[in-house]
Amino acid sequence: MAVNAAQIVEGHYQGSAEVIVECDEADGTDIVVYRYGNGTATLVGTAELGNDTGLGSGKSRVPLTENISIGNQLVAYVEEQWNQGGDPVTVYELSDGLRTGWRGPDVIYLNGDVEISYEEYTQIGGQEIASVYDPQATINNTVNRCGDAPKQFADATLILEKTTADLGAGVVNVEYATTGNFNPALGAARVQWDGGAITQDYQQTYVFADNGAHTVKIYPENLDFETKEFPFTVAVAAGTPAPAVADIRAVAYEINPAANRQVTVLAYSDRQLESRIVGLDDGTHGSGVWVAMSGSTGGKWQQPIPFQNVPNGNYNVDCRVQGTVTVVTVALKVDF
């Protein structure tokens, strides 16, 4: 193998969508993967080193643009075919455990002249033997198979939360599905929502049109064969969000005269809130303009940017569930 060769180390099984390549070159270096079969070389994948932070530096996740079949050979190169190529790897059939490549005999000759079937031979107490080494449709059993990792480690949690959100066309009812609390053995876990791309996006947003059965599959940081799938059901309410004043537990404000006469609106609710101070325009918040509040633990919400340089006077603070029309109003008095 050439110095600084591009070596395929994982994913070269029939039907795989990608392979993992290692190379002692700088991240950003182009990697190309060729498939050899029936006397033909075909470019089946390109990517850059370091294109997946979960894999780390010097590794590349190379998506395959064409199917790879049992017996094909794959070789990775740096930038172009024949340059810094790694050892060829043979595409194998994905199965449990290791395939040793040994094929059992059909018949046995005892003492050189008595022919019996292999089945008869084992039934009368003969030791199992292997007569032919047949590497077709097998892999080298010295290679670590990702599928042989422990099966108990793909543990995580899934939390479903109904709320409202503005997804670009007005506020609608939504349901957030969030996965987390990964077993440390997973590393930087990857997820696959509803059979889509494998990413590290741990939250998915669903609307009324998505109601029904869904799944999220948890992948370890560097393995593809050991996973855990969580099924769940989405049930988002139809129509526009209804007025929900009762969902707002409290509204208040906080004044800081020593910091540019700041005023911050606070509230408590389990739903997304927005607020405004009527009649006040500080250059950042327009008069009467609703501002989405930022949430934190315990159902606490507050304006992401406080009002600045608030003049003395009496104002109204309005707060409402985002997307609704009924407001909770408290009086604000600034006098300092």
C-alpha positions in Angstrom: 0.0 0.0 0.0 1.3 3.4 -0.9 2.5 6.0 1.7 -0.5 8.2 2.7 -2.8 5.8 0.9 -6.6 6.2 1.0 -7.9 3.0 2.7 -11.5 1.9 2.9 -12.1 0.7 6.4 -15.9 0.3 6.7 -19.2 0.0 4.8 -18.1 -2.1 1.9 -21.1 -4.5 2.0 -23.7 -5.2 -0.7 -26.3 -2.4 -0.8 -24.3 0.0 1.3 -25.0 3.7 0.8 -21.5 4.8 1.9 -18.0 3.7 2.8 -15.6 5.1 5.4 -12.1 6.0 4.2 -9.0 6.9 6.2 -6.0 8.7 4.9 -3.0 10.5 6.3 -3.6 13.7 4.3 -5.0 17.1 5.3 -8.7 17.5 5.8 -10.4 18.9 2.7 -8.3 16.6 0.4 -10.5 15.0 -2.2 -11.1 11.2 -2.0 -12.5 9.2 -4.9 -13.7 5.6 -4.7 -13.7 3.2 -7.7 -15.6 0.0 -8.2 -14.0 -2.8 -10.2 -16.0 -5.6 -11.6 -16.3 -7.5 -15.0 -13.2 -5.8 -16.2 -14.6 -2.3 -15.7 -13.6 0.5 -13.4 -16.4 2.9 -12.3 -16.3 6.0 -10.2 -18.9 5.4 -7.5 -18.2 8.0 -4.8 -16.4 11.3 -4.1 -16.0 13.3 -0.8 -13.5 15.3 1.2 -11.5 14.2 4.1 -12.9 15.5 7.4 -16.4 15.9 6.0 -18.0 14.4 9.1 -17.0 15.8 12.5 -18.3 12.7 14.1 -15.6 10.6 12.4 -12.8 13.1 13.2 -9.8 14.3 11.2 -8.3 12.1 8.5 -11.5 10.3 7.8 -14.2 10.7 5.2 -17.7 9.5 4.8 -18.0 8.8 1.1 -21.6 8.5 -0.3 -21.9 5.9 -3.0 -23.7 7.0 -6.2 -24.1 3.4 -7.6 -24.9 0.0 -6.1 -22.1 -2.2 -5.1 -22.5 -6.0 -5.4 -20.9 -9.1 -3.8 -17.6 -9.8 -5.3 -16.9 -6.2 -6.6 -13.7 -4.7 -5.6 -13.5 -1.2 -4.2 -10.4 1.0 -4.1 -10.0 4.5 -2.7 -7.6 7.1 -4.1 -6.5 10.6 -3.3 -7.9 13.2 -5.8 -7.8 10.9 -8.9 -7.7 7.2 -9.9 -4.3 5.5 -9.4 -3.0 8.2 -7.0 -2.2 6.9 -3.5 -4.6 4.0 -3.8 -5.2 1.8 -0.7 -5.6 -1.9 -0.6 -8.5 -3.3 -2.6 -11.5 -4.5 -0.5 -14.0 -7.0 -1.6 -17.7 -6.3 -1.3 -19.3 -8.8 1.0 -22.8 -9.9 2.0 -23.9 -8.3 5.3 -24.7 -11.0 7.8 -24.3 -11.7 11.5 -20.9 -12.7 12.8 -17.8 -13.4 10.7 -17.7 -15.3 7.5 -14.5 -17.4 7.5 -14.5 -18.3 3.8 -14.3 -22.0 4.3 -16.7 -24.2 2.4 -17.7 -27.7 3.7 -17.1 -30.7 1.4 -19.9 -32.6 -0.3 -18.4 -36.1 0.1 -15.8 -37.9 2.2 -13.4 -40.7 1.2 -12.6 -43.0 4.0 -9.3 -44.9 3.7 -9.1 -43.5 0.2 -11.8 -45.8 -1.3 -15.1 -45.6 0.7 -17.2 -42.7 -0.4 -19.9 -41.3 2.0 -21.7 -38.0 2.2 -20.5 -35.3 4.5 -23.8 -35.5 6.4 -23.3 -39.3 7.0 -19.7 -38.6 8.0 -20.7 -36.2 10.7 -23.5 -38.4 11.9 -21.1 -41.3 12.6 -18.9 -39.0 14.7 -16.6 -37.6 12.1 -14.9 -34.2 13.0 -16.1 -31.2 11.0 -13.6 -30.3 8.3 -13.2 -27.7 5.6 -11.8 -28.9 2.3 -11.8 -25.8 0.1 -11.0 -22.2 0.9 -13.7 -20.2 -1.0 -13.4 -16.5 -0.5 -16.3 -15.7 -2.8 -19.0 -13.6 -1.0 -16.9 -13.5 2.2 -14.8 -11.0 4.0 -11.3 -11.2 5.5 -12.0 -12.5 9.1 -9.1 -10.4 10.4 -11.1 -7.2 9.8 -13.1 -5.8 12.7 -16.8 -6.0 11.8 -18.8 -3.1 13.1 -21.8 -5.5 13.4 -20.0 -7.5 16.1 -20.3 -4.6 18.7 -22.4 -5.2 21.8 -26.1 -4.8 21.2 -27.1 -3.2 24.5 -25.4 0.1 24.1 -27.7 1.9 21.7 -29.8 3.5 24.5 -31.4 6.9 24.3 -34.6 8.7 25.2 -37.3 10.3 23.1 -39.4 13.2 24.3 -42.6 14.5 22.5 -43.8 18.0 23.1 -46.9 19.8 21.7 -46.6 23.6 21.3 -47.0 26.3 18.7 -44.4 27.8 16.3 -44.0 30.1 13.3 -42.6 28.0 10.5 -42.6 30.8 8.0 -46.3 30.9 6.9 -47.8 31.9 10.3 -48.1 30.3 13.6 -49.3 26.7 13.7 -49.7 23.8 16.1 -46.6 21.6 16.1 -45.1 18.7 17.9 -41.4 18.5 18.6 -39.7 15.0 18.8 -36.4 15.3 20.6 -34.0 12.5 21.3 -31.1 12.6 23.8 -29.6 11.2 27.0 -27.4 8.9 24.8 -25.5 6.1 26.3 -21.9 7.4 26.5 -20.7 4.3 24.6 -22.4 5.8 21.5 -20.0 8.7 21.3 -21.4 11.6 19.2 -24.5 9.7 18.3 -26.2 10.0 14.9 -29.9 9.8 14.2 -32.1 9.0 11.3 -35.7 10.4 11.3 -38.3 8.4 9.3 -35.7 6.7 7.1 -34.1 9.9 5.9 -30.5 11.1 6.0 -28.3 10.1 8.9 -27.4 13.3 10.8 -26.8 14.8 14.2 -30.0 16.7 14.2 -31.6 15.5 17.4 -35.0 17.3 17.1 -37.7 17.0 14.4 -40.7 19.3 14.0 -44.1 17.8 12.9 -47.3 19.5 11.8 -50.9 18.4 11.4 -50.1 16.9 7.9 -47.5 14.6 9.6 -49.9 12.9 12.0 -49.4 9.2 12.2 -46.6 6.7 12.9 -42.9 7.8 12.7 -39.5 6.4 13.7 -36.1 7.6 14.8 -33.1 5.3 14.6 -30.1 5.8 16.8 -26.6 5.2 15.3 -23.3 5.1 17.2 -20.7 7.7 16.3 -18.6 5.4 14.1 -20.7 2.3 13.5 -23.6 1.6 11.1 -24.7 -1.9 11.8 -25.7 -1.7 15.5 -28.7 0.6 15.9 -31.8 1.1 18.0 -35.1 2.2 16.5 -37.8 4.1 18.5 -41.3 4.1 17.0 -43.7 7.0 18.0 -47.0 8.6 17.0 -47.5 12.2 16.1 -50.9 13.8 16.9 -51.0 17.5 16.2 -54.2 19.4 16.6 -55.9 20.7 13.5 -56.7 24.4 12.7 -55.1 27.5 14.1 -53.9 27.7 17.8 -56.8 28.7 20.0 -56.6 31.6 22.5 -55.0 30.2 25.6 -54.7 32.9 28.3 -55.1 30.1 30.9 -51.8 28.7 29.7 -49.9 31.8 30.9 -49.2 31.3 34.6 -47.7 34.8 35.3 -46.5 37.9 33.6 -44.1 40.4 35.2 -41.3 42.8 34.3 -37.8 43.5 35.6 -36.2 47.0 35.8 -32.4 47.7 35.9 -31.8 51.4 36.3 -28.1 51.0 36.4 -27.8 49.3 33.0 -29.1 51.8 30.4 -32.5 51.9 32.1 -33.4 48.4 31.0 -36.8 46.8 31.2 -37.2 43.0 30.5 -40.6 41.3 30.2 -40.9 37.9 32.0 -43.6 35.3 31.9 -44.3 31.6 32.8 -46.0 29.1 30.5 -45.5 25.7 28.9 -46.2 27.2 25.4 -44.2 29.6 23.2 -44.9 33.2 24.3 -44.5 36.6 22.7 -44.7 40.0 24.3 -44.6 43.8 23.7 -44.6 47.1 25.5 -47.3 49.3 24.0 -46.3 52.9 23.2 -42.5 52.3 23.6 -40.0 52.3 20.7 -36.4 52.1 21.8 -35.0 51.7 18.3 -34.8 47.9 18.6 -38.4 47.1 19.5 -41.0 49.0 17.4 -44.0 50.4 19.3 -46.5 47.6 19.7 -44.4 45.0 17.8 -44.7 41.5 19.1 -41.4 39.8 19.9 -41.0 36.1 20.4 -39.7 35.3 23.9 -36.8 33.0 24.7 -37.6 30.0 26.9 -35.6 28.3 29.7 -36.1 25.6 32.2 -39.2 25.7 34.5 -41.4 27.2 31.8 -39.8 30.7 32.2 -39.9 33.0 29.2 -38.2 36.4 28.7 -37.6 38.9 25.9 -34.3 38.0 24.2 -33.2 41.7 24.2 -34.3 44.1 27.0 -35.8 47.4 26.2 -33.1 50.1 26.5 -33.3 53.7 27.9 -36.9 53.5 28.9 -38.3 57.0 29.8 -40.2 57.5 33.0 -43.9 56.9 32.4 -46.8 54.4 32.5 -47.0 51.6 29.9 -48.9 48.4 29.3 -47.0 45.1 29.0 -48.9 42.6 26.8 -48.1 38.9 26.6 -49.8 36.1 24.7 -49.3 32.5 23.4 -47.7 32.9 20.0 -50.2 32.7 17.3 -53.2 33.6 19.4 -55.1 36.9 19.9 -56.1 37.0 23.5 -53.5 38.8 25.7 -52.6 39.1 29.4 -51.8 42.8 30.2 -49.9 44.1 33.2 -49.2 47.8 34.1 -45.6 48.9 33.8 -44.5 52.0 35.8 -41.0 53.4 35.2 -40.1 56.1 37.8 -36.4 56.4 38.8 
